[in-house]
Amino acid sequence: MDPALDISGAADALRDGDRRVLARSITLCESTRPVDRRRSAALLDAVIGSSGSAIRVGVSGAPGAGKSTFIETLGLQLVADGMRVAVLAVDPSSTRTGGSILGDKTRMEELSRSSLAFIRPSPSGGTLGGVARRTREAMLLCEASGFDVVVVETVGVGQSEVAVAGMVDTFVLLLAPAAGDELQGVKRGIVELADVIAVNKNDGELASAAMRTTADYANAAHFLRPRTNDWTTAVLACSALLGHGVREVWDAILAHRSVLLNDGQLGERRAEQASAWMWSELSDSLLDALRQDQAVTALLAQLDQQVRAGMVSPTAAALAALAAFRP
């Protein structure tokens, strides 16, 4: 807990763009202590009226697609235009130790030196979907602090890890050259949720492969059902290393946002996301409360042994634990 962080004063400092308070506020929201959860909820309530105006962008893709390089190149172009950019980078946590390298700030060294940029790496903490459990809270705090663009970079994900798509306005899928032919492009999962597909590394020896991959996915996009009305998934090639095509990807993001704004889809999408956030938080909080119940914890230890021994089915054990839970 950060007892020195006065909630009322922190809210004012956030609205004034204080980066140190922003970092401390995110740390508070990431805490799992019950007292910190109550204080972070109070802080979020205090600043929620100042949030909502930023452009929310999610960037996902397989490991090696060049997500960090792409985000840094895009971020440098945006700050050169005078925009304030926050990057929430999620690093994978070890399933054995729970630790995380948190190296994204190092990989975006040039962007991190800009006074208009804020980069916050966070461990996934075992949360599925390529994001951290408190990514939504961090995004809201960055918006309240006056950032024009909030970019969420997921861990390297596969076809089914698509949680970030439910947090942002525009979901960008970054692909490496030769990431699959046209049939690969129409697979269910992460591809069909992408609003923009960017084939990176369109340079050097990979240029021809990048253009073939771009053409394959552009053809496949016609078979996808976009989640935004009146929008066809944009497919572009770019080179984050050289900076070529990155501006065009940003233009596609703005074009998608314009479609969302024109017929009220942006408001509807964010309302649905806020509702999903509430139910997700309710589910997580109930599970936390169950694990903190001493009687249930003792019973779970017994049930676990019985399940391992094949004496009780996992379903029956779970129902028994729930029956003993009295919040």
RODO-2510 file (C-alpha; in nm, 4 decimals, decimal comma):
residues 327
     n   res          X          Y          Z
     1     m     0,0000     0,0000     0,0000
     2     d     0,1076     0,3576    -0,0636
     3     p    -0,0232     0,5496     0,2403
     4     a     0,1376     0,8707     0,1160
     5     l    -0,0905     0,8733    -0,1870
     6     d    -0,3817     1,0894    -0,0826
     7     i    -0,6800     0,9948    -0,2995
     8     s    -0,8217     1,3438    -0,3438
     9     g    -0,4795     1,4955    -0,4034
    10     a    -0,3859     1,2122    -0,6390
    11     a    -0,6985     1,2724    -0,8461
    12     d    -0,6109     1,6404    -0,8829
    13     a    -0,2489     1,5581    -0,9664
    14     l    -0,3578     1,3057    -1,2277
    15     r    -0,5792     1,5613    -1,3990
    16     d    -0,2793     1,7968    -1,3967
    17     g    -0,0710     1,5348    -1,5796
    18     d     0,1643     1,4432    -1,2941
    19     r     0,3515     1,1378    -1,4301
    20     r     0,4911     1,0305    -1,0927
    21     v     0,1443     1,0230    -0,9422
    22     l     0,0195     0,8337    -1,2479
    23     a     0,2845     0,5648    -1,1955
    24     r     0,2028     0,5406    -0,8240
    25     s    -0,1692     0,5269    -0,8984
    26     i    -0,1233     0,2357    -1,1365
    27     t     0,0857     0,0589    -0,8732
    28     l    -0,1977     0,1101    -0,6254
    29     c    -0,4488    -0,0381    -0,8691
    30     e    -0,2232    -0,3388    -0,9295
    31     s    -0,2084    -0,4184    -0,5579
    32     t    -0,4073    -0,7223    -0,4448
    33     r    -0,4460    -0,6088    -0,0817
    34     p    -0,8122    -0,5485     0,0104
    35     v    -0,7397    -0,2032     0,1575
    36     d    -0,5609    -0,1025    -0,1612
    37     r    -0,8452    -0,2324    -0,3744
    38     r    -1,0868    -0,0049    -0,1858
    39     r    -0,8565     0,2957    -0,2219
    40     s    -0,7978     0,2322    -0,5912
    41     a    -1,1733     0,2041    -0,6483
    42     a    -1,2175     0,5420    -0,4791
    43     l    -0,9452     0,6908    -0,6987
    44     l    -1,1011     0,5513    -1,0166
    45     d    -1,4397     0,6937    -0,9179
    46     a    -1,2778     1,0320    -0,8560
    47     v    -1,1237     1,0546    -1,2039
    48     i    -1,3651     0,8601    -1,4228
    49     g    -1,5343     1,1827    -1,5328
    50     s    -1,2018     1,2991    -1,6777
    51     s    -1,1467     0,9847    -1,8832
    52     g    -1,2869     0,8603    -2,2106
    53     s    -1,1471     1,1073    -2,4617
    54     a    -0,8334     0,9162    -2,5639
    55     i    -0,7971     0,6950    -2,8688
    56     r    -0,7664     0,3406    -2,7370
    57     v    -0,5596     0,1067    -2,9529
    58     g    -0,4697    -0,2554    -2,8899
    59     v    -0,1695    -0,4109    -3,0627
    60     s    -0,1296    -0,7865    -3,0624
    61     g     0,0545    -1,0506    -3,2584
    62     a     0,2771    -1,3532    -3,2289
    63     p     0,6205    -1,3275    -3,0657
    64     g     0,8722    -1,1897    -3,3143
    65     a     0,6211    -0,9877    -3,5161
    66     g     0,7906    -0,6681    -3,3988
    67     k     0,5205    -0,5233    -3,1722
    68     s     0,7526    -0,3149    -2,9547
    69     t     0,9416    -0,1735    -3,2547
    70     f     0,6136    -0,0939    -3,4281
    71     i     0,4692     0,0807    -3,1227
    72     e     0,7856     0,2828    -3,0674
    73     t     0,7939     0,3946    -3,4316
    74     l     0,4252     0,4846    -3,4230
    75     g     0,4657     0,6580    -3,0866
    76     l     0,7579     0,8674    -3,2098
    77     q     0,5558     0,9810    -3,5097
    78     l     0,2616     1,0750    -3,2878
    79     v     0,4673     1,2684    -3,0323
    80     a     0,6320     1,4503    -3,3245
    81     d     0,2789     1,5625    -3,4105
    82     g     0,2405     1,6948    -3,0548
    83     m     0,0234     1,4094    -2,9242
    84     r     0,0643     1,2582    -2,5779
    85     v     0,1032     0,8806    -2,5968
    86     a     0,0757     0,6233    -2,3179
    87     v     0,1893     0,2655    -2,3764
    88     l     0,0700    -0,0113    -2,1457
    89     a     0,2954    -0,3055    -2,2256
    90     v     0,2103    -0,6454    -2,0817
    91     d     0,4931    -0,8939    -2,0328
    92     p     0,4400    -1,2662    -1,9720
    93     s     0,4825    -1,3902    -1,6164
    94     s     0,6592    -1,7134    -1,5371
    95     t     0,4172    -1,9931    -1,4516
    96     r     0,6787    -2,1271    -1,2068
    97     t     0,8055    -1,8176    -1,0241
    98     g     0,5466    -1,5546    -1,1138
    99     g     0,8291    -1,3229    -1,2182
   100     s     0,8412    -1,1107    -1,5324
   101     i     1,1255    -0,9419    -1,7198
   102     l     0,9310    -0,6194    -1,7936
   103     g     1,1670    -0,5329    -2,0762
   104     d     0,9354    -0,3316    -2,3005
   105     k     1,0515     0,0031    -2,1644
   106     t     1,4075    -0,0939    -2,2573
   107     r     1,2987    -0,1988    -2,6063
   108     m     1,1282     0,1410    -2,6523
   109     e     1,4245     0,3393    -2,5249
   110     e     1,3915     0,6337    -2,7630
   111     l     1,0178     0,6754    -2,7046
   112     s     1,0644     0,6491    -2,3280
   113     r     1,2837     0,9603    -2,3354
   114     s     1,0044     1,1753    -2,4799
   115     s     0,8293     1,4083    -2,2368
   116     l     0,5053     1,3387    -2,4268
   117     a     0,5245     0,9620    -2,3779
   118     f     0,4574     0,7358    -2,0807
   119     i     0,5499     0,3662    -2,0930
   120     r     0,4283     0,1314    -1,8227
   121     p     0,5260    -0,2370    -1,8378
   122     s     0,3148    -0,4722    -1,6260
   123     p     0,3330    -0,8478    -1,5689
   124     s     0,0446    -1,0564    -1,6969
   125     g     0,0374    -1,2245    -1,3579
   126     g    -0,1143    -1,5391    -1,5036
   127     t    -0,4113    -1,3512    -1,6492
   128     l    -0,5226    -1,5102    -1,9750
   129     g    -0,5880    -1,3170    -2,2926
   130     g    -0,2536    -1,1435    -2,3321
   131     v    -0,3275    -0,8582    -2,0913
   132     a    -0,2774    -0,7855    -1,7223
   133     r    -0,5659    -0,7967    -1,4766
   134     r    -0,5530    -0,4222    -1,4145
   135     t    -0,4934    -0,3045    -1,7709
   136     r    -0,8390    -0,1433    -1,7846
   137     e    -0,7731     0,0575    -1,4687
   138     a    -0,4333     0,1704    -1,5975
   139     m    -0,5924     0,2791    -1,9241
   140     l    -0,8524     0,4894    -1,7422
   141     l    -0,5854     0,6543    -1,5263
   142     c    -0,3774     0,7417    -1,8344
   143     e    -0,6813     0,8996    -1,9964
   144     a    -0,7556     1,1017    -1,6838
   145     s    -0,3943     1,2210    -1,6960
   146     g    -0,4547     1,3748    -2,0364
   147     f    -0,2984     1,1306    -2,2810
   148     d    -0,4386     1,1546    -2,6325
   149     v    -0,3593     0,7959    -2,7307
   150     v    -0,3397     0,4861    -2,5108
   151     v    -0,1770     0,1833    -2,6710
   152     v    -0,2066    -0,1590    -2,5089
   153     e     0,0628    -0,4010    -2,6203
   154     t    -0,0236    -0,7597    -2,5368
   155     v     0,2108    -1,0465    -2,4710
   156     g     0,2861    -1,2607    -2,7763
   157     v    -0,0475    -1,4309    -2,8265
   158     g    -0,2125    -1,7063    -3,0252
   159     q    -0,5456    -1,7505    -3,1979
   160     s    -0,7604    -1,7606    -2,8827
   161     e    -0,6077    -1,4875    -2,6652
   162     v    -0,8188    -1,1890    -2,7627
   163     a    -0,9035    -1,0105    -2,4353
   164     v    -0,7507    -0,6831    -2,5544
   165     a    -1,0122    -0,6574    -2,8305
   166     g    -1,2717    -0,6059    -2,5573
   167     m    -1,0839    -0,3112    -2,4058
   168     v    -0,9987    -0,0851    -2,6980
   169     d    -1,1609     0,1089    -2,9804
   170     t    -0,9387    -0,0301    -3,2553
   171     f    -0,7652    -0,3669    -3,2456
   172     v    -0,4492    -0,3928    -3,4580
   173     l    -0,3085    -0,7364    -3,5372
   174     l     0,0585    -0,7292    -3,6308
   175     l     0,1847    -1,0134    -3,8487
   176     a     0,5262    -1,1198    -3,9675
   177     p     0,5841    -1,2043    -4,3350
   178     a     0,4812    -1,5564    -4,4385
   179     a     0,2455    -1,5720    -4,1401
   180     g     0,0076    -1,7901    -4,3378
   181     d    -0,1754    -1,8121    -4,6662
   182     e    -0,5265    -1,6926    -4,7403
   183     l    -0,6861    -1,9896    -4,5632
   184     q    -0,4874    -1,9118    -4,2487
   185     g    -0,6300    -1,5608    -4,2623
   186     v    -0,9904    -1,6725    -4,2301
   187     k    -0,9374    -1,8860    -3,9207
   188     r    -1,1660    -1,8101    -3,6310
   189     g    -1,0113    -1,6325    -3,3349
   190     i    -0,7835    -1,3363    -3,3221
   191     v    -0,7866    -1,2609    -3,6970
   192     e    -1,1607    -1,2078    -3,7245
   193     l    -1,1551    -0,9601    -3,4351
   194     a    -0,8864    -0,7392    -3,5913
   195     d    -0,9999    -0,4014    -3,7208
   196     v    -0,6608    -0,3412    -3,8833
   197     i    -0,4074    -0,6035    -3,9928
   198     a    -0,0515    -0,4797    -4,0417
   199     v     0,2115    -0,7033    -4,1994
   200     n     0,5392    -0,5849    -4,0525
   201     k     0,9008    -0,6261    -4,1709
   202     n     0,8264    -0,5128    -4,5244
   203     d     1,1955    -0,4456    -4,5870
   204     g     1,5118    -0,6105    -4,7156
   205     e     1,4911    -0,9790    -4,8017
   206     l     1,1484    -1,0088    -4,6377
   207     a     0,9847    -0,7421    -4,8552
   208     s     0,8510    -0,9784    -5,1195
   209     a     0,7197    -1,2223    -4,8568
   210     a     0,5551    -0,9314    -4,6734
   211     m     0,3742    -0,8192    -4,9852
   212     r     0,2525    -1,1740    -5,0567
   213     t     0,1256    -1,2072    -4,7002
   214     t    -0,0469    -0,8704    -4,7268
   215     a    -0,2207    -0,9775    -5,0478
   216     d    -0,3287    -1,3089    -4,8918
   217     y    -0,4838    -1,1399    -4,5903
   218     a    -0,6423    -0,8658    -4,8012
   219     n    -0,8192    -1,1365    -5,0009
   220     a    -0,9153    -1,3211    -4,6831
   221     a    -1,0572    -1,0014    -4,5300
   222     h    -1,3471    -1,0165    -4,7746
   223     f    -1,4618    -1,3396    -4,6082
   224     l    -1,4429    -1,2023    -4,2551
   225     r    -1,7381    -1,0474    -4,0786
   226     p    -1,6005    -0,7282    -3,9212
   227     r    -1,7229    -0,6374    -3,5749
   228     t    -1,7754    -0,2764    -3,6889
   229     n    -2,0639    -0,1913    -3,9192
   230     d    -1,9674    -0,0303    -4,2512
   231     w    -1,6042    -0,1276    -4,2073
   232     t    -1,3877    -0,3775    -4,3947
   233     t    -1,0774    -0,4958    -4,2140
   234     a    -0,7873    -0,2847    -4,3382
   235     v    -0,4791    -0,4826    -4,4401
   236     l    -0,1513    -0,2963    -4,4904
   237     a     0,2211    -0,3638    -4,5140
   238     c     0,4728    -0,1674    -4,3110
   239     s     0,8300    -0,1622    -4,1889
   240     a     0,8542    -0,0542    -3,8267
   241     l     1,2337    -0,0702    -3,8564
   242     l     1,2461     0,1838    -4,1404
   243     g     0,9255     0,3676    -4,0527
   244     h     0,7653     0,2940    -4,3899
   245     g     0,3894     0,2414    -4,3890
   246     v     0,3440     0,3067    -4,0163
   247     r     0,1743     0,6404    -4,0826
   248     e    -0,0685     0,4598    -4,3146
   249     v    -0,1536     0,2164    -4,0358
   250     w    -0,2311     0,5135    -3,8113
   251     d    -0,4491     0,6632    -4,0855
   252     a    -0,6421     0,3346    -4,0966
   253     i    -0,6895     0,3516    -3,7182
   254     l    -0,8280     0,7049    -3,7519
   255     a    -1,0526     0,5969    -4,0403
   256     h    -1,1904     0,3144    -3,8279
   257     r    -1,2491     0,5533    -3,5394
   258     s    -1,4352     0,7894    -3,7736
   259     v    -1,6714     0,5086    -3,8712
   260     l    -1,7282     0,4274    -3,5032
   261     l    -1,8066     0,7917    -3,4260
   262     n    -2,0331     0,8558    -3,7228
   263     d    -2,3170     0,6285    -3,6169
   264     g    -2,2649     0,6018    -3,2419
   265     q    -2,0844     0,2686    -3,2450
   266     l    -1,7994     0,4023    -3,0309
   267     g    -2,0307     0,4880    -2,7428
   268     e    -2,2055     0,1531    -2,7704
   269     r    -1,8764    -0,0349    -2,7797
   270     r    -1,7413     0,1430    -2,4751
   271     a    -2,0673     0,0904    -2,2852
   272     e    -2,0484    -0,2826    -2,3559
   273     q    -1,6837    -0,2882    -2,2514
   274     a    -1,7636    -0,1097    -1,9239
   275     s    -2,0368    -0,3629    -1,8504
   276     a    -1,8027    -0,6536    -1,9297
   277     w    -1,5398    -0,4929    -1,7033
   278     m    -1,7895    -0,4858    -1,4155
   279     w    -1,8841    -0,8523    -1,4551
   280     s    -1,5203    -0,9539    -1,4897
   281     e    -1,4316    -0,7616    -1,1761
   282     l    -1,7239    -0,9187    -0,9921
   283     s    -1,6102    -1,2665    -1,0913
   284     d    -1,2488    -1,1994    -0,9906
   285     s    -1,3492    -1,0364    -0,6620
   286     l    -1,5755    -1,3257    -0,5654
   287     l    -1,2955    -1,5713    -0,6378
   288     d    -1,0528    -1,3633    -0,4299
   289     a    -1,3030    -1,3501    -0,1424
   290     l    -1,3520    -1,7266    -0,1603
   291     r    -0,9784    -1,7880    -0,1417
   292     q    -0,9454    -1,5552     0,1585
   293     d    -1,2193    -1,7330     0,3552
   294     q    -1,0356    -1,9399     0,6167
   295     a    -1,3066    -2,2049     0,6467
   296     v    -1,3220    -2,2494     0,2715
   297     t    -0,9423    -2,2586     0,2462
   298     a    -0,9278    -2,5437     0,4989
   299     l    -1,2047    -2,7300     0,3179
   300     l    -1,0380    -2,6782    -0,0196
   301     a    -0,7192    -2,8402     0,1085
   302     q    -0,9197    -3,1523     0,1979
   303     l    -1,1188    -3,1454    -0,1239
   304     d    -0,8022    -3,1097    -0,3283
   305     q    -0,6603    -3,4280    -0,1769
   306     q    -0,9863    -3,6113    -0,2417
   307     v    -0,9979    -3,4928    -0,6018
   308     r    -0,6369    -3,5961    -0,6578
   309     a    -0,7132    -3,9406    -0,5121
   310     g    -1,0174    -3,9828    -0,7351
   311     m    -1,2547    -3,9975    -0,4394
   312     v    -1,4565    -3,6892    -0,5384
   313     s    -1,5245    -3,5386    -0,8790
   314     p    -1,3917    -3,1864    -0,9419
   315     t    -1,7490    -3,0662    -1,0013
   316     a    -1,8740    -3,1997    -0,6692
   317     a    -1,5719    -3,0547    -0,4900
   318     a    -1,6309    -2,7099    -0,6386
   319     l    -1,9986    -2,7183    -0,5371
   320     a    -1,9025    -2,8209    -0,1832
   321     a    -1,6605    -2,5287    -0,1568
   322     l    -1,9253    -2,2872    -0,2813
   323     a    -2,1785    -2,4239    -0,0334
   324     a    -1,9347    -2,3531     0,2495
   325     f    -1,8651    -1,9992     0,1326
   326     r    -2,0335    -1,7291     0,3377
   327     p    -1,9089    -1,3843     0,2273
***
